[in-house]
């Protein structure tokens, strides 16, 4: 599969919707990030730090993306030919943002998180998020680690984020947005960690890294969890050691 197809998929196996569009230019627009990160601002303080005086403009921007005729898709390539897709699901009666993982040899993409009124997740631990942001692989919507970090941040849920995490998020906010207090906002976002909140991650035999989040597809104890073999290949792919 070529880089063009990687960044602009005409279809995602096992995932209905579209038509899909490639909109990397949005990642260079500070206003885009305010809407994209809105669900991470679970507390009033974080919401004020994020939106400031731009609340109406950010809401209008998100509305246009989620109510249009096309579904914007952003791609983050991973090792071994895997890809993370961030899909703006512009379904008329069911809008939201979906986070999916796929490999060309898989029959279907794996849905990892849904950022909507009925949030499902988290999808990523902090180490997995950083690995995806920092891998430097070509062929995605952006090669900038900070933009990749913010793009995937709503899928994060990890109670064990290290002390340096706030500095990383603040640097990304400073580079990609025009928020007035990136350090304070970064701390607030990591403290709340969106509608699902922080989760504990552990390693399970034969399954790999799993979450204890009550809304997570990667929690084997949830009745809607993915089967063990599929959880294992997700964990391997996000660790950078997975193939098909």
Residue pairs with C-beta under 8 A, 6 or more apart in sequence:
1 104
3 138
3 139
6 75
6 77
6 83
6 139
6 140
7 22
7 24
7 75
7 139
7 140
7 141
8 20
8 21
8 22
8 73
9 20
9 73
9 75
9 85
10 18
10 19
10 20
11 18
11 20
12 20
12 73
12 85
12 87
12 100
12 102
12 109
13 102
13 106
13 107
13 108
13 109
14 107
14 108
14 109
15 87
15 98
15 100
15 108
15 109
15 111
17 71
17 87
17 89
17 91
18 70
18 71
19 69
19 70
19 71
20 70
20 71
20 72
20 73
20 87
21 70
21 71
21 72
21 73
22 72
22 73
22 141
23 72
23 73
23 74
23 141
24 74
24 141
24 142
26 32
26 65
26 72
27 74
27 141
27 142
27 144
27 147
27 151
27 176
30 176
30 177
30 178
31 54
31 57
31 58
31 61
32 61
33 150
33 173
33 176
33 177
34 50
34 51
34 54
34 57
34 58
34 61
34 177
34 179
35 58
35 59
35 61
35 62
35 65
36 62
36 97
36 150
36 151
36 154
37 50
37 150
37 153
37 154
37 189
38 47
38 50
38 51
38 58
38 62
39 115
39 119
39 154
39 194
39 195
40 46
40 50
40 153
40 154
40 189
40 192
40 193
40 194
41 47
41 49
41 50
41 51
41 188
41 189
41 192
42 192
42 193
42 194
42 195
42 197
43 188
43 191
43 192
45 188
46 185
46 188
46 189
46 191
46 192
49 179
49 180
49 181
49 184
49 185
49 188
50 179
50 185
50 189
51 58
52 179
52 180
65 72
65 88
65 90
66 88
66 89
66 90
66 95
66 96
67 90
67 92
67 95
68 90
69 90
70 90
71 87
71 88
71 89
71 90
72 87
72 88
72 90
73 85
73 86
73 87
73 88
74 85
74 86
74 140
74 141
74 142
74 151
75 83
75 84
75 85
75 86
75 139
75 140
75 141
76 83
76 84
76 86
76 132
76 133
76 140
76 141
76 148
76 151
76 152
77 83
77 84
77 135
77 137
77 138
77 139
77 140
78 84
78 101
78 132
78 135
78 137
78 237
78 238
78 240
79 135
79 137
79 237
79 240
79 241
79 242
80 103
80 237
80 240
80 241
80 242
80 243
81 103
81 104
81 105
81 243
82 101
82 102
82 103
82 237
82 242
83 101
83 102
83 103
83 140
84 99
84 100
84 101
84 132
84 152
85 98
85 99
85 100
85 101
85 102
85 109
86 97
86 98
86 99
86 151
86 152
87 97
87 98
87 99
87 100
88 97
89 95
89 96
89 97
89 98
89 116
94 116
95 116
96 114
96 115
96 116
96 117
97 114
97 115
97 116
97 154
98 111
98 113
98 114
98 115
99 111
99 112
99 113
99 114
99 115
99 121
99 123
99 152
99 154
99 155
100 109
100 110
100 111
100 112
101 109
101 110
101 112
101 234
101 237
101 238
102 108
102 109
102 110
103 237
103 242
103 243
103 244
104 244
105 243
105 244
106 233
106 244
110 217
110 226
110 230
110 234
111 120
111 217
112 121
112 123
112 124
112 155
112 217
112 218
112 234
113 119
113 120
113 121
113 122
113 123
113 124
113 154
113 155
113 217
114 120
114 121
115 121
115 154
115 155
115 194
119 194
119 195
119 196
119 215
120 196
120 215
120 216
120 217
121 154
121 155
121 157
121 194
121 196
121 213
121 215
121 216
121 217
122 155
122 156
122 157
122 158
122 193
122 194
122 196
122 199
122 211
122 213
122 216
122 218
123 155
123 156
123 157
123 216
123 217
123 218
124 132
124 152
124 155
124 156
124 157
124 158
124 238
125 156
125 157
125 158
125 160
125 201
125 209
125 211
126 156
126 158
126 160
126 161
126 162
126 165
128 209
128 238
128 239
129 149
129 152
129 153
129 155
129 156
129 158
130 149
130 168
131 238
131 239
131 240
132 148
132 152
132 238
133 145
133 146
133 148
133 149
133 152
134 145
134 148
135 240
136 143
136 145
137 143
140 148
141 151
142 148
142 151
144 175
144 176
145 172
146 171
146 172
146 175
146 176
147 172
147 175
147 176
149 168
149 169
149 172
150 169
150 172
150 173
150 176
153 169
153 189
154 194
156 193
156 194
157 193
157 194
157 196
157 197
157 198
157 199
157 211
157 213
157 216
158 193
158 198
158 199
158 201
159 198
159 199
159 200
160 200
160 201
161 190
161 198
165 190
166 183
166 186
166 187
166 190
167 186
168 186
169 186
169 189
169 190
170 182
170 183
170 185
170 186
170 187
171 182
173 179
173 182
173 185
173 186
174 182
179 185
196 213
196 215
196 216
197 213
199 211
199 212
199 213
199 216
199 219
200 211
200 212
201 209
201 210
201 211
201 212
202 209
202 210
202 212
203 209
203 210
204 210
204 220
206 228
206 232
207 220
207 228
207 231
207 232
207 235
208 231
208 232
208 234
208 235
208 236
208 239
209 218
209 235
209 238
209 239
210 218
210 219
210 220
210 231
210 235
211 218
211 219
212 219
212 221
213 219
214 222
215 222
216 222
216 225
217 224
217 225
217 226
218 225
218 226
218 231
218 234
218 235
219 225
220 228
220 231
225 231
226 234
233 242
233 244
234 242
235 242
236 242
